[in-house]
Amino acid sequence: MSHKTGIVFTVKETADGVPYLHMEFHDKIPGLQDEPPAFDLKPGTNIAKAEEIAKYLNENLAAYRPLPSRPTHGFQTFVK
């Protein structure tokens, strides 16, 4: 099974006031980048909508598996 970390999405803004999502890691994983990823939103997305998206992701995503992305134990990896 691959390493995984808990995550939290927060909303940040560029210097121009454009919101984006920032994914924060909860755990240290060997090989994981120091800076968490950022996600640009579609043009015209305001802060309220960005916070709604972050809330949705936080309520529905449990973890992030960065490297290697192997299926968990018991997952079928071949076609019968």
C-alpha positions as CSV (number, residue, x, y, z in Angstrom):
1,M,0.0,0.0,0.0
2,S,1.3,3.5,-0.8
3,H,1.9,6.2,1.8
4,K,-1.0,8.6,2.3
5,T,-1.6,11.9,4.2
6,G,-4.6,13.6,5.5
7,I,-5.3,16.9,3.7
8,V,-7.1,20.2,4.2
9,F,-8.1,22.6,1.4
10,T,-7.9,26.3,2.2
11,V,-8.5,29.3,0.1
12,K,-5.8,31.8,-0.6
13,E,-5.5,34.8,-2.9
14,T,-2.9,35.9,-5.4
15,A,-1.5,39.5,-5.2
16,D,-4.2,40.5,-7.7
17,G,-6.9,39.2,-5.4
18,V,-7.7,36.0,-7.4
19,P,-8.7,33.1,-5.2
20,Y,-7.1,29.7,-5.5
21,L,-7.2,26.5,-3.5
22,H,-4.2,25.4,-1.4
23,M,-3.9,21.7,-0.3
24,E,-2.2,21.3,3.1
25,F,-0.6,18.0,4.1
26,H,-1.0,16.6,7.7
27,D,1.8,14.0,7.5
28,K,5.4,13.8,6.5
29,I,5.9,11.3,3.6
30,P,9.3,10.4,2.1
31,G,9.6,12.1,-1.3
32,L,6.7,14.4,-0.8
33,Q,7.4,17.9,-2.0
34,D,7.9,20.6,0.6
35,E,5.4,23.0,-0.8
36,P,1.8,21.7,-1.1
37,P,0.0,22.0,-4.5
38,A,-2.2,24.9,-5.4
39,F,-5.2,24.7,-7.7
40,D,-6.3,27.6,-9.9
41,L,-10.0,28.0,-10.2
42,K,-11.9,29.0,-13.3
43,P,-11.8,32.7,-14.2
44,G,-14.5,34.7,-12.4
45,T,-14.6,32.5,-9.3
46,N,-15.1,34.7,-6.3
47,I,-14.0,34.0,-2.7
48,A,-17.4,32.7,-1.6
49,K,-17.5,30.2,-4.4
50,A,-13.9,29.2,-3.7
51,E,-14.7,28.6,0.0
52,E,-17.7,26.5,-1.0
53,I,-15.4,24.3,-3.2
54,A,-12.9,24.0,-0.4
55,K,-15.6,23.0,2.0
56,Y,-17.0,20.4,-0.4
57,L,-13.5,18.8,-0.9
58,N,-12.8,18.8,2.8
59,E,-16.1,17.0,3.5
60,N,-15.6,14.4,0.8
61,L,-11.8,13.7,0.4
62,A,-10.1,11.6,3.2
63,A,-6.5,11.4,2.1
64,Y,-4.0,12.0,-0.7
65,R,-1.6,9.3,-2.0
66,P,1.2,11.0,-3.8
67,L,4.0,8.5,-4.6
68,P,3.7,5.8,-5.7
69,S,0.1,5.5,-6.6
70,R,-0.4,1.8,-6.0
71,P,-3.8,0.3,-5.3
72,T,-4.5,-0.7,-1.7
73,H,-4.3,-4.4,-0.7
74,G,-7.0,-6.6,-2.3
75,F,-7.7,-4.3,-5.2
76,Q,-8.1,-6.2,-8.5
77,T,-5.2,-5.3,-10.8
78,F,-6.0,-7.7,-13.7
79,V,-8.9,-8.4,-15.9
80,K,-10.5,-11.8,-15.7
